[in-house]
Amino acid sequence: MTFSKFGDVEQRTHDLPSLPGNSKAPGPDRSTHPDFKSLEETRPDWSENSKFTLTKTKNPAWKYGDGASDGGESLRRNHVEIDPYEEGRPATFNYKLLISGIVPRPIAFVSTRSEDGSSTNLAPFSYTNIICHDPPLFTISISGGYANAKDTLRNLVATRECTINIISEHFLEAANSTAINSPYGVSEWALSGLTPAPCKSVSCSRVQEAVFSIEGQLVETHDFESKKEPGRRSGALAIVEGVRFWVREDAVNEERSQIDPRILRPMSRLGGIMYGRTVEATELPRLDFGEAMQTEAKALRREKAEGQ
């Protein structure tokens, strides 16, 4: 039996511009792929004046027991139930739902090289995150699995090495260009105009333009089987250990323990082909239960009940 794969071609088909278009949400219909440059011309220019700012929270007067800070609006809204394995529901619907709902997602801009050193690869992946700090461990998930291995997965499994670079505003377009569906062996470095920089512990390059880069060594991989089409491999998970960090000197503090978001200016992935900027943040301290019990919160203390 032949199974259709969900990989690069399918992602390109279903990653469309703009906002969802339906009777309850504003925005053009995403069922077609318009001429993007014409669409982009209708939008405001990139704002260089969007400086990273710390603001108050939505409700600085919030106290224990207050719940959501929306005046009860979210309680007046109904939800729809979705079975991801519903008969007739394509896996691509789950793909589009999840990448638009699990946001913003950090992007691992991954550099690898082939086992014989004759070919390199540079590509962004937003199914990624940090999962441990001691040792520093990161996950990178790649659609298609081993059977339809992308260059990154093929190289990573063969050499057990990579670099993870964080995409900043100043090279977003160049980073995005590396997602092009070029044949194996074609250099994304040349197409993007980005600069390879040497590493100490791995043989592949890091991105010189990146504010923060990680030299990584593969710990393990795991292949996933589709539940919609048993027998088809739908994705592969790689766990990578960070063995060396590189931070631009003007972005890191004196003890080399914190990166300044005003300089990092990280980009994230949203739904479709949307990227997100990080130009605003708010801070909230971690709360202490003992201290809380010395306040009005003491009257709210209850033992956990069913459903809580």
KEPA-681924 format. One line per field, with one value per residue (C-alpha): x negated, y negated, z; residue number from 1; residue in one letter. Coordinates in steps of 0.001 Angstrom, whole numbers. Each point is the difference from the previous one (the first is absolute). Layout:
% residues N
xx = [X, ...]
yy = [Y, ...]
zz = [Z, ...]
tidren = [NUM, ...]
fido = [A, ...]
This chain:
% residues 308
xx = [0, -1230, 448, -74, -2575, 419, -3205, -1317, 2479, 3003, -1259, -369, 3535, 1562, -2203, 1921, -108, 2274, 2569, 2773, 2868, 3426, 3319, -1159, -3591, -1289, -2562, -276, 758, -3019, 1370, -1956, -3602, 7, -2952, -1795, -1946, 3216, 1546, -3076, 140, 3308, -1544, -1800, -3793, -2180, -320, -3567, 1459, 1418, -2464, 156, 2207, 994, 3600, 2313, 2168, 3577, 1239, -2688, 2676, 711, 370, 463, 3348, 577, -316, -374, -406, 2582, 3160, 1398, -97, -1743, 2724, 2655, -1672, 791, -2574, 113, -1280, -2452, -975, -3395, 789, 3570, 1012, -754, -2091, -3316, -3228, -677, 2910, -1790, -3209, 1618, 1893, -3045, -2455, 2547, 838, -3372, -1546, -2371, -2453, -3782, -1904, -3079, -2069, -1982, -3311, -1326, -2495, -204, -2148, -2638, 44, 954, 3390, 1504, 3546, 1643, 3715, 2531, 2181, 2757, 860, -2748, -734, -2366, 871, -2820, -2809, -2258, -967, 1199, 2434, 2066, 2640, 315, 2896, -118, 3075, -192, -2137, -2865, 1766, 229, -2989, -720, -3642, -229, 1144, -2168, -3106, 795, 414, -3179, -2314, 1848, -843, 1754, 205, 3203, 132, 2673, 1567, 4, 1823, -3037, -295, 3600, 289, -3318, 976, 3386, -1687, -1719, 3373, -52, 517, -3461, -1491, -2413, -3463, 1098, -1378, 2552, -2905, -583, 3697, 569, -3202, -596, -3503, -1294, -2170, -2293, 899, -2169, 1739, 1872, -1029, 3013, 186, 2011, 1615, -2266, 2934, 1807, -101, 247, -1189, -363, -2373, 1943, -627, 2765, 1176, 2739, 2754, 3487, 2208, 3787, 2643, 3145, 3240, 2002, -2010, -1633, -3289, -902, -2704, 1208, -2849, -3269, -1081, -3657, -1335, -3165, -2431, -1492, -3763, -1062, 1751, -841, 1500, -720, -2030, 2301, 3013, -1223, -455, -3335, 469, 1164, 3295, 2602, 672, 1487, 3297, -492, -2969, 1082, 3286, 1129, 2514, 2600, 2428, 3754, 2583, -304, -2991, 166, -2973, 255, -2169, -782, 243, 1974, -53, 1331, -1438, 1629, -1870, 277, 2374, -664, 2776, -1093, 65, 3349, 1528, -792, 2300, 3652, -850, 224, 3803, -85, -1927, 1891, -983, -29, 3350, 899, -700, -2530]
yy = [0, -3500, -2718, -3726, -1800, -3263, -1861, -3053, 28, 345, -2721, -2397, 788, -702, -2870, -2949, -3741, -2298, 686, 2612, -974, 1134, -1496, -720, -1151, -2914, 435, 1393, 3608, 2288, 2589, -1658, -1135, -3588, -1805, -652, -3089, -1721, 891, -1214, -3365, -721, 367, -2549, -220, 1811, -2216, -655, -2033, 3120, 101, 2805, -1241, 1355, -871, 574, 3117, -240, -263, -1128, -20, 3745, 1899, 3649, 1351, -2658, 2419, -1275, -3733, -303, -863, 3479, -266, 3367, 1693, -1260, 1638, 3536, 2594, 2573, 3529, 1386, 3658, 64, 3497, -721, 1971, -2041, -2633, -396, -118, -3347, -1500, 956, -1472, -3362, -61, 787, -2392, -2805, 908, 999, -3446, -1710, 2804, -467, 750, 2222, -1199, 3203, 378, 3468, 1552, 3367, 2813, -421, -3790, -524, -1580, -2323, -910, -2939, 43, -1343, 2250, -1235, 3369, -678, -921, 297, 2923, 0, -2298, 2575, 1399, -2595, 1983, -1134, 1636, -381, 1727, 544, 841, 3048, 2265, 2206, 1319, -3501, -1454, -3655, -992, -1146, 3350, 1968, -1987, -64, 3771, 605, -2422, -402, -3711, -3294, -3607, -1695, -3702, -2397, -2140, -3737, -2783, -1156, 3199, 1258, -150, 1780, 2718, 471, 450, 3160, 1759, 106, 3479, 205, 3360, 1797, -1486, -3550, -2515, -1939, -2073, -1418, -526, -1819, -2037, 970, 549, 3348, -319, 2701, 2054, 1644, 3297, 831, -2, -1893, -3793, -2394, -3136, -2992, -2433, 1788, -1617, 3433, 3357, 3468, 2759, 3234, 3737, 2493, 2021, 2068, -6, 1444, 677, -445, 2032, -1641, 997, -1117, 2217, 2854, 1017, -3515, -1858, -3544, -1610, 397, -1488, -805, -718, -2088, -865, -3481, 346, -3599, -3370, -3104, -3375, -3373, -1878, -3046, 2235, 1955, -1160, 41, 3439, 1399, 1200, -2156, -1262, -3452, 282, -3573, 1247, 3575, -1214, 3612, 991, 2730, 1971, -473, 1689, 303, -1984, -2565, -912, -1821, -2766, -289, -3727, -53, 1998, -97, 1402, 1957, 1327, 3638, 289, 1655, 2036, -782, -3719, 320, 1629, -3205, -1939, 72, 3197, 1951, -196, 1578, 3091, 3191, 3621, 1085, 1217, 2089, -1893, -2376]
zz = [0, -822, 2586, -691, 2094, 1863, -571, -1770, -2905, 2280, 2338, -2942, -1134, 3381, 1273, -1429, 730, 1982, 2699, 55, -2259, 1209, 1022, 3551, -508, -2097, -2736, -3511, -828, 412, -2422, -2814, -201, -1344, -1501, 3267, -1071, -1069, 3355, 1895, -1786, 1758, 3471, 2213, -195, 2522, 3071, 1089, 2883, 1668, 2873, 2542, 2836, 3401, 901, 2926, -63, -1293, 3590, 2479, 2741, -443, 3279, 947, -1151, -2672, -2917, -3556, -596, -2770, 1910, -565, -3803, -437, 2065, -2389, -2998, -1140, -1065, -2772, 558, -2544, -317, -1768, -1308, -1124, -3066, -3095, 1813, -1876, 2026, -1690, 1964, 3227, -1385, -771, 3301, 2105, -1631, 386, 3616, 1477, -329, 106, -733, 271, -3189, -118, -2954, -503, -1787, -913, -2374, -1731, 1362, -2728, 352, -3632, 707, 2619, 935, 1734, 833, 2563, 2196, 2309, 1575, 2518, 3611, 2972, 2276, 2581, 1154, 1692, -2391, -2531, -2172, -2957, -2176, -3743, -1762, -3746, -2077, -2252, 2174, -1140, -3076, -1477, 1824, -602, -440, 3625, 1394, -2418, 960, 3722, 208, -2026, 1843, 3327, -100, -674, 1054, 1154, -747, 1240, -2733, 705, -1817, -1951, -2041, -131, -3799, -449, 2475, -1659, -3373, 1242, 177, -3796, -1484, -1521, -1065, 2301, -364, -888, 2515, 2041, 1294, -3477, -727, 3288, 27, 3639, 1346, 1321, 3105, 1455, 3067, 2655, 792, -3222, -3639, -1401, 7, 2119, -1429, 544, -148, 2850, 3437, 1672, -1332, 1488, -1035, 331, 52, -657, 3015, -1621, -2591, -40, -3015, 156, -1829, -1350, 1731, -3013, -2341, 1950, -1521, -1130, 1908, 697, 1920, 1843, 3326, 651, 3482, -150, 2785, -21, 476, -639, -135, -2010, 973, -1534, 2596, 106, 720, 3035, 3592, 1829, 1575, -3372, 1429, -1730, -3534, -547, -1952, -1258, -2004, -699, -1555, -572, -2649, 557, -2153, 27, -2240, -3771, -1261, 2809, 2171, 3330, 1459, 3701, 663, 3233, 3225, 3535, 3227, 2826, 3065, 1027, 2928, 3355, 1618, 3551, -693, -1768, 3079, 1927, -2321, -1089, -1913, 3276, -138, -3472, 1049, -855, -427, -3619, -1264, -3026, -3196, 1605]
tidren = [1, 2, 3, 4, 5, 6, 7, 8, 9, 10, 11, 12, 13, 14, 15, 16, 17, 18, 19, 20, 21, 22, 23, 24, 25, 26, 27, 28, 29, 30, 31, 32, 33, 34, 35, 36, 37, 38, 39, 40, 41, 42, 43, 44, 45, 46, 47, 48, 49, 50, 51, 52, 53, 54, 55, 56, 57, 58, 59, 60, 61, 62, 63, 64, 65, 66, 67, 68, 69, 70, 71, 72, 73, 74, 75, 76, 77, 78, 79, 80, 81, 82, 83, 84, 85, 86, 87, 88, 89, 90, 91, 92, 93, 94, 95, 96, 97, 98, 99, 100, 101, 102, 103, 104, 105, 106, 107, 108, 109, 110, 111, 112, 113, 114, 115, 116, 117, 118, 119, 120, 121, 122, 123, 124, 125, 126, 127, 128, 129, 130, 131, 132, 133, 134, 135, 136, 137, 138, 139, 140, 141, 142, 143, 144, 145, 146, 147, 148, 149, 150, 151, 152, 153, 154, 155, 156, 157, 158, 159, 160, 161, 162, 163, 164, 165, 166, 167, 168, 169, 170, 171, 172, 173, 174, 175, 176, 177, 178, 179, 180, 181, 182, 183, 184, 185, 186, 187, 188, 189, 190, 191, 192, 193, 194, 195, 196, 197, 198, 199, 200, 201, 202, 203, 204, 205, 206, 207, 208, 209, 210, 211, 212, 213, 214, 215, 216, 217, 218, 219, 220, 221, 222, 223, 224, 225, 226, 227, 228, 229, 230, 231, 232, 233, 234, 235, 236, 237, 238, 239, 240, 241, 242, 243, 244, 245, 246, 247, 248, 249, 250, 251, 252, 253, 254, 255, 256, 257, 258, 259, 260, 261, 262, 263, 264, 265, 266, 267, 268, 269, 270, 271, 272, 273, 274, 275, 276, 277, 278, 279, 280, 281, 282, 283, 284, 285, 286, 287, 288, 289, 290, 291, 292, 293, 294, 295, 296, 297, 298, 299, 300, 301, 302, 303, 304, 305, 306, 307, 308]
fido = [M, T, F, S, K, F, G, D, V, E, Q, R, T, H, D, L, P, S, L, P, G, N, S, K, A, P, G, P, D, R, S, T, H, P, D, F, K, S, L, E, E, T, R, P, D, W, S, E, N, S, K, F, T, L, T, K, T, K, N, P, A, W, K, Y, G, D, G, A, S, D, G, G, E, S, L, R, R, N, H, V, E, I, D, P, Y, E, E, G, R, P, A, T, F, N, Y, K, L, L, I, S, G, I, V, P, R, P, I, A, F, V, S, T, R, S, E, D, G, S, S, T, N, L, A, P, F, S, Y, T, N, I, I, C, H, D, P, P, L, F, T, I, S, I, S, G, G, Y, A, N, A, K, D, T, L, R, N, L, V, A, T, R, E, C, T, I, N, I, I, S, E, H, F, L, E, A, A, N, S, T, A, I, N, S, P, Y, G, V, S, E, W, A, L, S, G, L, T, P, A, P, C, K, S, V, S, C, S, R, V, Q, E, A, V, F, S, I, E, G, Q, L, V, E, T, H, D, F, E, S, K, K, E, P, G, R, R, S, G, A, L, A, I, V, E, G, V, R, F, W, V, R, E, D, A, V, N, E, E, R, S, Q, I, D, P, R, I, L, R, P, M, S, R, L, G, G, I, M, Y, G, R, T, V, E, A, T, E, L, P, R, L, D, F, G, E, A, M, Q, T, E, A, K, A, L, R, R, E, K, A, E, G, Q]
